[in-house]
Amino acid sequence: MIPHARVLKLRSLELSYSTITITSLVESVTDKVFGVIYPPQVAVIGFDSITYQPLVHEGMLAIRPMLQVILAGDQRT
């Protein structure tokens, strides 16, 4: 059986319920988010607050603003 998406025959019901949830940890005391996906969600994206981290840039130590983004996705087909 060929899925509807592959033959370009999706019904409106199959397109209307999927969601992506975006969350921010800026005002939270936690530093990471691990998404729990409940149907009809397909992904959860979590944004951490900006922190300044040391890194090597062009052979020199530099302090740069860093933003951690965490993605949890549903792998079901």
PDB file with one MODEL, atoms N, CA, C and O in Angstrom:
MODEL        1
ATOM      1  N   MET A   1       0.838  -1.177   0.000  1.00  0.00           N
ATOM      2  CA  MET A   1       0.000   0.000   0.000  1.00  0.00           C
ATOM      3  C   MET A   1       0.888   1.247   0.000  1.00  0.00           C
ATOM      4  O   MET A   1       1.773   1.354   0.849  1.00  0.00           O
ATOM      5  N   ILE A   2       0.688   2.163  -0.895  1.00  0.00           N
ATOM      6  CA  ILE A   2       1.480   3.377  -1.018  1.00  0.00           C
ATOM      7  C   ILE A   2       0.839   4.469  -0.152  1.00  0.00           C
ATOM      8  O   ILE A   2      -0.359   4.723  -0.270  1.00  0.00           O
ATOM      9  N   PRO A   3       1.645   5.130   0.733  1.00  0.00           N
ATOM     10  CA  PRO A   3       1.080   6.214   1.557  1.00  0.00           C
ATOM     11  C   PRO A   3       0.521   7.332   0.683  1.00  0.00           C
ATOM     12  O   PRO A   3       1.012   7.588  -0.416  1.00  0.00           O
ATOM     13  N   HIS A   4      -0.506   7.985   1.192  1.00  0.00           N
ATOM     14  CA  HIS A   4      -1.158   9.064   0.443  1.00  0.00           C
ATOM     15  C   HIS A   4      -0.199  10.182   0.065  1.00  0.00           C
ATOM     16  O   HIS A   4      -0.320  10.749  -1.020  1.00  0.00           O
ATOM     17  N   ALA A   5       0.750  10.512   0.932  1.00  0.00           N
ATOM     18  CA  ALA A   5       1.661  11.622   0.655  1.00  0.00           C
ATOM     19  C   ALA A   5       2.530  11.348  -0.569  1.00  0.00           C
ATOM     20  O   ALA A   5       2.851  12.274  -1.314  1.00  0.00           O
ATOM     21  N   ARG A   6       2.906  10.117  -0.784  1.00  0.00           N
ATOM     22  CA  ARG A   6       3.777   9.789  -1.919  1.00  0.00           C
ATOM     23  C   ARG A   6       3.074   9.911  -3.260  1.00  0.00           C
ATOM     24  O   ARG A   6       3.719  10.150  -4.281  1.00  0.00           O
ATOM     25  N   VAL A   7       1.782   9.753  -3.266  1.00  0.00           N
ATOM     26  CA  VAL A   7       1.040   9.874  -4.526  1.00  0.00           C
ATOM     27  C   VAL A   7       0.266  11.191  -4.586  1.00  0.00           C
ATOM     28  O   VAL A   7      -0.616  11.370  -5.425  1.00  0.00           O
ATOM     29  N   LEU A   8       0.617  12.118  -3.673  1.00  0.00           N
ATOM     30  CA  LEU A   8       0.017  13.459  -3.630  1.00  0.00           C
ATOM     31  C   LEU A   8      -1.504  13.437  -3.507  1.00  0.00           C
ATOM     32  O   LEU A   8      -2.196  14.208  -4.172  1.00  0.00           O
ATOM     33  N   LYS A   9      -2.013  12.563  -2.667  1.00  0.00           N
ATOM     34  CA  LYS A   9      -3.456  12.424  -2.471  1.00  0.00           C
ATOM     35  C   LYS A   9      -3.832  12.569  -0.994  1.00  0.00           C
ATOM     36  O   LYS A   9      -4.692  11.836  -0.505  1.00  0.00           O
ATOM     37  N   LEU A  10      -3.199  13.505  -0.278  1.00  0.00           N
ATOM     38  CA  LEU A  10      -3.531  13.699   1.128  1.00  0.00           C
ATOM     39  C   LEU A  10      -4.907  14.332   1.276  1.00  0.00           C
ATOM     40  O   LEU A  10      -5.292  15.203   0.497  1.00  0.00           O
ATOM     41  N   ARG A  11      -5.637  13.882   2.285  1.00  0.00           N
ATOM     42  CA  ARG A  11      -6.928  14.470   2.605  1.00  0.00           C
ATOM     43  C   ARG A  11      -6.726  15.615   3.587  1.00  0.00           C
ATOM     44  O   ARG A  11      -5.719  15.641   4.294  1.00  0.00           O
ATOM     45  N   SER A  12      -7.643  16.549   3.647  1.00  0.00           N
ATOM     46  CA  SER A  12      -7.500  17.700   4.539  1.00  0.00           C
ATOM     47  C   SER A  12      -7.397  17.258   5.992  1.00  0.00           C
ATOM     48  O   SER A  12      -6.699  17.909   6.770  1.00  0.00           O
ATOM     49  N   LEU A  13      -8.058  16.191   6.382  1.00  0.00           N
ATOM     50  CA  LEU A  13      -7.982  15.682   7.745  1.00  0.00           C
ATOM     51  C   LEU A  13      -6.553  15.263   8.085  1.00  0.00           C
ATOM     52  O   LEU A  13      -6.128  15.416   9.230  1.00  0.00           O
ATOM     53  N   GLU A  14      -5.812  14.744   7.121  1.00  0.00           N
ATOM     54  CA  GLU A  14      -4.443  14.299   7.358  1.00  0.00           C
ATOM     55  C   GLU A  14      -3.459  15.466   7.461  1.00  0.00           C
ATOM     56  O   GLU A  14      -2.316  15.262   7.871  1.00  0.00           O
ATOM     57  N   LEU A  15      -3.863  16.655   7.109  1.00  0.00           N
ATOM     58  CA  LEU A  15      -2.987  17.823   7.146  1.00  0.00           C
ATOM     59  C   LEU A  15      -3.286  18.774   8.291  1.00  0.00           C
ATOM     60  O   LEU A  15      -2.476  19.657   8.573  1.00  0.00           O
ATOM     61  N   SER A  16      -4.407  18.626   8.952  1.00  0.00           N
ATOM     62  CA  SER A  16      -4.878  19.676   9.847  1.00  0.00           C
ATOM     63  C   SER A  16      -4.472  19.534  11.302  1.00  0.00           C
ATOM     64  O   SER A  16      -4.653  20.493  12.053  1.00  0.00           O
ATOM     65  N   TYR A  17      -3.944  18.426  11.749  1.00  0.00           N
ATOM     66  CA  TYR A  17      -3.759  18.256  13.177  1.00  0.00           C
ATOM     67  C   TYR A  17      -2.315  18.251  13.673  1.00  0.00           C
ATOM     68  O   TYR A  17      -2.097  18.400  14.875  1.00  0.00           O
ATOM     69  N   SER A  18      -1.355  18.092  12.829  1.00  0.00           N
ATOM     70  CA  SER A  18       0.028  18.035  13.290  1.00  0.00           C
ATOM     71  C   SER A  18       0.489  19.395  13.790  1.00  0.00           C
ATOM     72  O   SER A  18       0.171  20.428  13.202  1.00  0.00           O
ATOM     73  N   THR A  19       1.245  19.380  14.888  1.00  0.00           N
ATOM     74  CA  THR A  19       1.734  20.631  15.461  1.00  0.00           C
ATOM     75  C   THR A  19       3.188  20.489  15.889  1.00  0.00           C
ATOM     76  O   THR A  19       3.685  19.390  16.132  1.00  0.00           O
ATOM     77  N   ILE A  20       3.847  21.628  15.971  1.00  0.00           N
ATOM     78  CA  ILE A  20       5.179  21.714  16.557  1.00  0.00           C
ATOM     79  C   ILE A  20       5.064  22.655  17.745  1.00  0.00           C
ATOM     80  O   ILE A  20       4.564  23.772  17.608  1.00  0.00           O
ATOM     81  N   THR A  21       5.522  22.216  18.905  1.00  0.00           N
ATOM     82  CA  THR A  21       5.471  23.026  20.106  1.00  0.00           C
ATOM     83  C   THR A  21       6.829  23.680  20.326  1.00  0.00           C
ATOM     84  O   THR A  21       7.864  23.019  20.234  1.00  0.00           O
ATOM     85  N   ILE A  22       6.824  24.972  20.616  1.00  0.00           N
ATOM     86  CA  ILE A  22       8.047  25.706  20.901  1.00  0.00           C
ATOM     87  C   ILE A  22       7.996  26.157  22.350  1.00  0.00           C
ATOM     88  O   ILE A  22       6.997  26.718  22.801  1.00  0.00           O
ATOM     89  N   THR A  23       9.084  25.907  23.080  1.00  0.00           N
ATOM     90  CA  THR A  23       9.151  26.301  24.477  1.00  0.00           C
ATOM     91  C   THR A  23      10.439  27.067  24.725  1.00  0.00           C
ATOM     92  O   THR A  23      11.435  26.874  24.027  1.00  0.00           O
ATOM     93  N   SER A  24      10.411  27.923  25.710  1.00  0.00           N
ATOM     94  CA  SER A  24      11.574  28.737  26.049  1.00  0.00           C
ATOM     95  C   SER A  24      11.931  28.515  27.508  1.00  0.00           C
ATOM     96  O   SER A  24      11.052  28.422  28.365  1.00  0.00           O
ATOM     97  N   LEU A  25      13.224  28.431  27.785  1.00  0.00           N
ATOM     98  CA  LEU A  25      13.686  28.233  29.154  1.00  0.00           C
ATOM     99  C   LEU A  25      14.259  29.503  29.753  1.00  0.00           C
ATOM    100  O   LEU A  25      14.931  29.449  30.784  1.00  0.00           O
ATOM    101  N   VAL A  26      14.012  30.627  29.139  1.00  0.00           N
ATOM    102  CA  VAL A  26      14.627  31.890  29.552  1.00  0.00           C
ATOM    103  C   VAL A  26      14.291  32.235  30.994  1.00  0.00           C
ATOM    104  O   VAL A  26      15.178  32.645  31.743  1.00  0.00           O
ATOM    105  N   GLU A  27      13.058  32.086  31.399  1.00  0.00           N
ATOM    106  CA  GLU A  27      12.649  32.459  32.757  1.00  0.00           C
ATOM    107  C   GLU A  27      12.522  31.254  33.680  1.00  0.00           C
ATOM    108  O   GLU A  27      11.827  31.320  34.694  1.00  0.00           O
ATOM    109  N   SER A  28      13.178  30.172  33.343  1.00  0.00           N
ATOM    110  CA  SER A  28      13.083  28.943  34.113  1.00  0.00           C
ATOM    111  C   SER A  28      14.385  28.694  34.870  1.00  0.00           C
ATOM    112  O   SER A  28      15.435  29.228  34.511  1.00  0.00           O
ATOM    113  N   VAL A  29      14.308  27.878  35.920  1.00  0.00           N
ATOM    114  CA  VAL A  29      15.514  27.516  36.661  1.00  0.00           C
ATOM    115  C   VAL A  29      16.200  26.297  36.067  1.00  0.00           C
ATOM    116  O   VAL A  29      17.299  25.943  36.495  1.00  0.00           O
ATOM    117  N   THR A  30      15.579  25.651  35.094  1.00  0.00           N
ATOM    118  CA  THR A  30      16.192  24.501  34.431  1.00  0.00           C
ATOM    119  C   THR A  30      17.083  24.977  33.294  1.00  0.00           C
ATOM    120  O   THR A  30      16.947  26.101  32.810  1.00  0.00           O
ATOM    121  N   ASP A  31      17.992  24.111  32.877  1.00  0.00           N
ATOM    122  CA  ASP A  31      18.881  24.498  31.789  1.00  0.00           C
ATOM    123  C   ASP A  31      18.724  23.626  30.549  1.00  0.00           C
ATOM    124  O   ASP A  31      19.387  23.868  29.540  1.00  0.00           O
ATOM    125  N   LYS A  32      17.866  22.625  30.605  1.00  0.00           N
ATOM    126  CA  LYS A  32      17.618  21.777  29.442  1.00  0.00           C
ATOM    127  C   LYS A  32      16.147  21.365  29.426  1.00  0.00           C
ATOM    128  O   LYS A  32      15.484  21.306  30.461  1.00  0.00           O
ATOM    129  N   VAL A  33      15.663  21.086  28.227  1.00  0.00           N
ATOM    130  CA  VAL A  33      14.308  20.579  28.095  1.00  0.00           C
ATOM    131  C   VAL A  33      14.367  19.302  27.254  1.00  0.00           C
ATOM    132  O   VAL A  33      15.064  19.249  26.241  1.00  0.00           O
ATOM    133  N   PHE A  34      13.648  18.301  27.675  1.00  0.00           N
ATOM    134  CA  PHE A  34      13.530  17.065  26.916  1.00  0.00           C
ATOM    135  C   PHE A  34      12.049  16.874  26.635  1.00  0.00           C
ATOM    136  O   PHE A  34      11.254  16.639  27.545  1.00  0.00           O
ATOM    137  N   GLY A  35      11.695  16.977  25.377  1.00  0.00           N
ATOM    138  CA  GLY A  35      10.294  16.990  24.999  1.00  0.00           C
ATOM    139  C   GLY A  35       9.613  15.648  25.110  1.00  0.00           C
ATOM    140  O   GLY A  35      10.182  14.610  24.773  1.00  0.00           O
ATOM    141  N   VAL A  36       8.394  15.686  25.585  1.00  0.00           N
ATOM    142  CA  VAL A  36       7.502  14.525  25.563  1.00  0.00           C
ATOM    143  C   VAL A  36       6.454  14.841  24.517  1.00  0.00           C
ATOM    144  O   VAL A  36       5.715  15.818  24.639  1.00  0.00           O
ATOM    145  N   ILE A  37       6.392  14.020  23.500  1.00  0.00           N
ATOM    146  CA  ILE A  37       5.522  14.303  22.361  1.00  0.00           C
ATOM    147  C   ILE A  37       4.218  13.534  22.506  1.00  0.00           C
ATOM    148  O   ILE A  37       4.206  12.307  22.606  1.00  0.00           O
ATOM    149  N   TYR A  38       3.132  14.278  22.515  1.00  0.00           N
ATOM    150  CA  TYR A  38       1.808  13.681  22.568  1.00  0.00           C
ATOM    151  C   TYR A  38       1.136  13.921  21.228  1.00  0.00           C
ATOM    152  O   TYR A  38       1.104  15.055  20.752  1.00  0.00           O
ATOM    153  N   PRO A  39       0.594  12.871  20.607  1.00  0.00           N
ATOM    154  CA  PRO A  39      -0.090  13.069  19.325  1.00  0.00           C
ATOM    155  C   PRO A  39      -1.184  14.107  19.475  1.00  0.00           C
ATOM    156  O   PRO A  39      -1.877  14.096  20.492  1.00  0.00           O
ATOM    157  N   PRO A  40      -1.371  14.980  18.543  1.00  0.00           N
ATOM    158  CA  PRO A  40      -0.845  15.017  17.183  1.00  0.00           C
ATOM    159  C   PRO A  40       0.445  15.822  17.020  1.00  0.00           C
ATOM    160  O   PRO A  40       0.796  16.177  15.895  1.00  0.00           O
ATOM    161  N   GLN A  41       1.163  16.121  18.114  1.00  0.00           N
ATOM    162  CA  GLN A  41       2.425  16.828  17.968  1.00  0.00           C
ATOM    163  C   GLN A  41       3.398  15.987  17.148  1.00  0.00           C
ATOM    164  O   GLN A  41       3.365  14.757  17.188  1.00  0.00           O
ATOM    165  N   VAL A  42       4.263  16.670  16.406  1.00  0.00           N
ATOM    166  CA  VAL A  42       5.301  15.968  15.661  1.00  0.00           C
ATOM    167  C   VAL A  42       6.684  16.343  16.163  1.00  0.00           C
ATOM    168  O   VAL A  42       7.650  15.634  15.880  1.00  0.00           O
ATOM    169  N   ALA A  43       6.805  17.450  16.907  1.00  0.00           N
ATOM    170  CA  ALA A  43       8.106  17.860  17.433  1.00  0.00           C
ATOM    171  C   ALA A  43       7.930  18.871  18.557  1.00  0.00           C
ATOM    172  O   ALA A  43       6.919  19.566  18.654  1.00  0.00           O
ATOM    173  N   VAL A  44       8.959  18.926  19.407  1.00  0.00           N
ATOM    174  CA  VAL A  44       9.054  19.939  20.450  1.00  0.00           C
ATOM    175  C   VAL A  44      10.425  20.585  20.295  1.00  0.00           C
ATOM    176  O   VAL A  44      11.439  19.890  20.226  1.00  0.00           O
ATOM    177  N   ILE A  45      10.456  21.921  20.241  1.00  0.00           N
ATOM    178  CA  ILE A  45      11.709  22.654  20.124  1.00  0.00           C
ATOM    179  C   ILE A  45      11.859  23.504  21.372  1.00  0.00           C
ATOM    180  O   ILE A  45      10.976  24.293  21.708  1.00  0.00           O
ATOM    181  N   GLY A  46      12.992  23.339  22.062  1.00  0.00           N
ATOM    182  CA  GLY A  46      13.249  24.096  23.276  1.00  0.00           C
ATOM    183  C   GLY A  46      14.423  25.041  23.093  1.00  0.00           C
ATOM    184  O   GLY A  46      15.477  24.635  22.603  1.00  0.00           O
ATOM    185  N   PHE A  47      14.250  26.303  23.485  1.00  0.00           N
ATOM    186  CA  PHE A  47      15.303  27.302  23.393  1.00  0.00           C
ATOM    187  C   PHE A  47      15.784  27.654  24.792  1.00  0.00           C
ATOM    188  O   PHE A  47      14.987  27.985  25.670  1.00  0.00           O
ATOM    189  N   ASP A  48      17.087  27.580  24.988  1.00  0.00           N
ATOM    190  CA  ASP A  48      17.703  27.959  26.246  1.00  0.00           C
ATOM    191  C   ASP A  48      17.977  29.456  26.223  1.00  0.00           C
ATOM    192  O   ASP A  48      17.845  30.089  25.176  1.00  0.00           O
ATOM    193  N   SER A  49      18.352  30.028  27.351  1.00  0.00           N
ATOM    194  CA  SER A  49      18.737  31.440  27.359  1.00  0.00           C
ATOM    195  C   SER A  49      20.164  31.585  26.815  1.00  0.00           C
ATOM    196  O   SER A  49      20.927  30.619  26.791  1.00  0.00           O
ATOM    197  N   ILE A  50      20.507  32.772  26.389  1.00  0.00           N
ATOM    198  CA  ILE A  50      21.834  33.034  25.836  1.00  0.00           C
ATOM    199  C   ILE A  50      22.835  33.094  26.979  1.00  0.00           C
ATOM    200  O   ILE A  50      22.632  33.807  27.962  1.00  0.00           O
ATOM    201  N   THR A  51      23.916  32.338  26.839  1.00  0.00           N
ATOM    202  CA  THR A  51      25.014  32.377  27.800  1.00  0.00           C
ATOM    203  C   THR A  51      26.297  32.679  27.049  1.00  0.00           C
ATOM    204  O   THR A  51      26.379  32.475  25.837  1.00  0.00           O
ATOM    205  N   TYR A  52      27.288  33.160  27.760  1.00  0.00           N
ATOM    206  CA  TYR A  52      28.580  33.457  27.143  1.00  0.00           C
ATOM    207  C   TYR A  52      29.543  32.329  27.465  1.00  0.00           C
ATOM    208  O   TYR A  52      29.802  32.030  28.630  1.00  0.00           O
ATOM    209  N   GLN A  53      30.074  31.701  26.412  1.00  0.00           N
ATOM    210  CA  GLN A  53      30.917  30.518  26.545  1.00  0.00           C
ATOM    211  C   GLN A  53      32.271  30.755  25.884  1.00  0.00           C
ATOM    212  O   GLN A  53      32.350  31.438  24.863  1.00  0.00           O
ATOM    213  N   PRO A  54      33.346  30.192  26.463  1.00  0.00           N
ATOM    214  CA  PRO A  54      34.649  30.293  25.806  1.00  0.00           C
ATOM    215  C   PRO A  54      34.720  29.317  24.634  1.00  0.00           C
ATOM    216  O   PRO A  54      34.201  28.203  24.706  1.00  0.00           O
ATOM    217  N   LEU A  55      35.371  29.752  23.551  1.00  0.00           N
ATOM    218  CA  LEU A  55      35.615  28.874  22.416  1.00  0.00           C
ATOM    219  C   LEU A  55      36.833  29.380  21.655  1.00  0.00           C
ATOM    220  O   LEU A  55      37.251  30.526  21.816  1.00  0.00           O
ATOM    221  N   VAL A  56      37.393  28.510  20.828  1.00  0.00           N
ATOM    222  CA  VAL A  56      38.546  28.885  20.019  1.00  0.00           C
ATOM    223  C   VAL A  56      38.039  29.408  18.684  1.00  0.00           C
ATOM    224  O   VAL A  56      37.296  28.726  17.978  1.00  0.00           O
ATOM    225  N   HIS A  57      38.452  30.630  18.345  1.00  0.00           N
ATOM    226  CA  HIS A  57      38.049  31.260  17.091  1.00  0.00           C
ATOM    227  C   HIS A  57      39.298  31.797  16.411  1.00  0.00           C
ATOM    228  O   HIS A  57      39.968  32.680  16.945  1.00  0.00           O
ATOM    229  N   GLU A  58      39.613  31.269  15.238  1.00  0.00           N
ATOM    230  CA  GLU A  58      40.799  31.648  14.469  1.00  0.00           C
ATOM    231  C   GLU A  58      42.074  31.521  15.299  1.00  0.00           C
ATOM    232  O   GLU A  58      42.944  32.390  15.261  1.00  0.00           O
ATOM    233  N   GLY A  59      42.167  30.430  16.044  1.00  0.00           N
ATOM    234  CA  GLY A  59      43.357  30.138  16.825  1.00  0.00           C
ATOM    235  C   GLY A  59      43.474  30.891  18.135  1.00  0.00           C
ATOM    236  O   GLY A  59      44.479  30.749  18.832  1.00  0.00           O
ATOM    237  N   MET A  60      42.488  31.681  18.486  1.00  0.00           N
ATOM    238  CA  MET A  60      42.536  32.445  19.726  1.00  0.00           C
ATOM    239  C   MET A  60      41.316  32.125  20.589  1.00  0.00           C
ATOM    240  O   MET A  60      40.244  31.798  20.080  1.00  0.00           O
ATOM    241  N   LEU A  61      41.503  32.227  21.892  1.00  0.00           N
ATOM    242  CA  LEU A  61      40.404  32.010  22.814  1.00  0.00           C
ATOM    243  C   LEU A  61      39.487  33.229  22.795  1.00  0.00           C
ATOM    244  O   LEU A  61      39.948  34.364  22.919  1.00  0.00           O
ATOM    245  N   ALA A  62      38.200  32.991  22.641  1.00  0.00           N
ATOM    246  CA  ALA A  62      37.231  34.081  22.577  1.00  0.00           C
ATOM    247  C   ALA A  62      36.011  33.721  23.422  1.00  0.00           C
ATOM    248  O   ALA A  62      35.719  32.546  23.643  1.00  0.00           O
ATOM    249  N   ILE A  63      35.322  34.723  23.877  1.00  0.00           N
ATOM    250  CA  ILE A  63      34.059  34.536  24.599  1.00  0.00           C
ATOM    251  C   ILE A  63      32.944  34.945  23.644  1.00  0.00           C
ATOM    252  O   ILE A  63      32.920  36.076  23.158  1.00  0.00           O
ATOM    253  N   ARG A  64      32.022  34.026  23.377  1.00  0.00           N
ATOM    254  CA  ARG A  64      30.955  34.273  22.414  1.00  0.00           C
ATOM    255  C   ARG A  64      29.599  33.933  23.023  1.00  0.00           C
ATOM    256  O   ARG A  64      29.496  33.032  23.855  1.00  0.00           O
ATOM    257  N   PRO A  65      28.563  34.653  22.609  1.00  0.00           N
ATOM    258  CA  PRO A  65      27.211  34.285  23.065  1.00  0.00           C
ATOM    259  C   PRO A  65      26.777  32.987  22.397  1.00  0.00           C
ATOM    260  O   PRO A  65      26.958  32.809  21.193  1.00  0.00           O
ATOM    261  N   MET A  66      26.212  32.097  23.173  1.00  0.00           N
ATOM    262  CA  MET A  66      25.778  30.794  22.675  1.00  0.00           C
ATOM    263  C   MET A  66      24.312  30.579  23.050  1.00  0.00           C
ATOM    264  O   MET A  66      23.860  31.006  24.112  1.00  0.00           O
ATOM    265  N   LEU A  67      23.594  29.922  22.175  1.00  0.00           N
ATOM    266  CA  LEU A  67      22.192  29.583  22.413  1.00  0.00           C
ATOM    267  C   LEU A  67      22.030  28.102  22.135  1.00  0.00           C
ATOM    268  O   LEU A  67      22.336  27.635  21.037  1.00  0.00           O
ATOM    269  N   GLN A  68      21.553  27.365  23.118  1.00  0.00           N
ATOM    270  CA  GLN A  68      21.324  25.942  22.939  1.00  0.00           C
ATOM    271  C   GLN A  68      19.886  25.720  22.501  1.00  0.00           C
ATOM    272  O   GLN A  68      18.951  26.242  23.108  1.00  0.00           O
ATOM    273  N   VAL A  69      19.719  24.930  21.428  1.00  0.00           N
ATOM    274  CA  VAL A  69      18.399  24.582  20.903  1.00  0.00           C
ATOM    275  C   VAL A  69      18.277  23.068  20.948  1.00  0.00           C
ATOM    276  O   VAL A  69      19.154  22.353  20.463  1.00  0.00           O
ATOM    277  N   ILE A  70      17.194  22.584  21.528  1.00  0.00           N
ATOM    278  CA  ILE A  70      16.973  21.145  21.653  1.00  0.00           C
ATOM    279  C   ILE A  70      15.729  20.771  20.852  1.00  0.00           C
ATOM    280  O   ILE A  70      14.676  21.395  20.987  1.00  0.00           O
ATOM    281  N   LEU A  71      15.868  19.745  20.019  1.00  0.00           N
ATOM    282  CA  LEU A  71      14.763  19.288  19.177  1.00  0.00           C
ATOM    283  C   LEU A  71      14.431  17.849  19.532  1.00  0.00           C
ATOM    284  O   LEU A  71      15.311  16.988  19.542  1.00  0.00           O
ATOM    285  N   ALA A  72      13.175  17.589  19.821  1.00  0.00           N
ATOM    286  CA  ALA A  72      12.675  16.224  20.022  1.00  0.00           C
ATOM    287  C   ALA A  72      11.641  16.001  18.921  1.00  0.00           C
ATOM    288  O   ALA A  72      10.682  16.762  18.793  1.00  0.00           O
ATOM    289  N   GLY A  73      11.846  14.958  18.136  1.00  0.00           N
ATOM    290  CA  GLY A  73      10.945  14.697  17.010  1.00  0.00           C
ATOM    291  C   GLY A  73      10.351  13.304  17.059  1.00  0.00           C
ATOM    292  O   GLY A  73      10.934  12.384  17.631  1.00  0.00           O
ATOM    293  N   ASP A  74       9.200  13.164  16.461  1.00  0.00           N
ATOM    294  CA  ASP A  74       8.510  11.883  16.375  1.00  0.00           C
ATOM    295  C   ASP A  74       8.977  11.183  15.112  1.00  0.00           C
ATOM    296  O   ASP A  74       8.863  11.734  14.017  1.00  0.00           O
ATOM    297  N   GLN A  75       9.505   9.968  15.256  1.00  0.00           N
ATOM    298  CA  GLN A  75      10.080   9.256  14.114  1.00  0.00           C
ATOM    299  C   GLN A  75       9.074   8.350  13.395  1.00  0.00           C
ATOM    300  O   GLN A  75       9.431   7.701  12.412  1.00  0.00           O
ATOM    301  N   ARG A  76       7.855   8.297  13.857  1.00  0.00           N
ATOM    302  CA  ARG A  76       6.871   7.412  13.218  1.00  0.00           C
ATOM    303  C   ARG A  76       6.591   7.860  11.792  1.00  0.00           C
ATOM    304  O   ARG A  76       6.606   9.053  11.490  1.00  0.00           O
ATOM    305  N   THR A  77       6.340   6.906  10.932  1.00  0.00           N
ATOM    306  CA  THR A  77       6.009   7.238   9.532  1.00  0.00           C
ATOM    307  C   THR A  77       4.571   6.954   9.237  1.00  0.00           C
ATOM    308  O   THR A  77       4.116   7.171   8.114  1.00  0.00           O
TER     309      THR A  77
ENDMDL
END
